[in-house]
Amino acid sequence: MNELMRKSSLNFILTTMDASEEAIRNSLVEFGEGLEILALKKAEDSRVQDYNIIIRTEDPTIIFDLCAEFGRIKSVKIS
């Protein structure tokens, strides 16, 4: 059975502690398309970094599970 799954567009903030943009990208790239990662202004603690992540995926749960390994997810928008 070949069902077409609807792709969801995810847009969220990931707050990390010592995680690189490259590590996040390598973790997510195979699970969606149109991946964009934008580093936001660093917090006072220079080890803390916020990233705005945008990706289209068939399974948002995988994306959120992977990102939770890097830090805290907030400001989630799904369309």
Secondary structure, DSSP 8 states (H G I E B T S, - for coil): -------EEEEEEEEEES--HHHHHHHHGGG-EEEEEEE----SSTTEEEEEEEEEES-HHHHHHHHHTTEEEEEEEE-
